[in-house]
Every structure is written in C-alpha cells, then in structure tokens.
Amino acid sequence: MISLLTAVIPSPAADAAHDAAHATAARFRQGAYSVPCPECHVPAGVLCLARRDVHTARRNAYRQNPETTGFVPLLVARVR
C-alpha cells in the first residue's frame, strides 16, 4: 500500500531514490545506459537530457543488441 501512496503522493525521498537508481544504472552502464542515445546524442553511461527518463530510441537500440556486463568485468578492467 505504501508503494501505491508514493505513486499518488510523491515525496522528496521517493524522488531522490528514483534519481539515484537512474544515476547508478548510468554510472555502471547497465540496461539502456550501455548504449548511446540517438535522440539526445549523449554517449553511453550518461543520463538522457530528459530528467528521470530514458528515450524510447535508446531503449530500442539496447534491445536490438543487449550487452551483458556484470560488476566483476567492470572492476577488473579498472584495475588493469
């Protein structure tokens, strides 16, 4: 029931959590953030210019060629 209330009555904590989830996915290049956005022309790993939104073109580009990258390869690549 609480999750339903946050959808109806937005709170600053819910906004911050939503922004953090998008920032984390972009930082680690997960999901749609692993490809550049053809709509707003930002590179991979950068948030779209629309706040808290991923453009449809970026999602479609990711779905056409999804890359599976886990945390371990990201951490190993930084050490080398």
Secondary structure, 3 states (H helix, E strand, C coil): CHHHHHHHCCCHHHHHHHHHHHHHHHHCCCHHHHCCCCCCCCCCCCCCCCCCCCCHHHHHHHHHCCCCCCHHHHHHHHHC
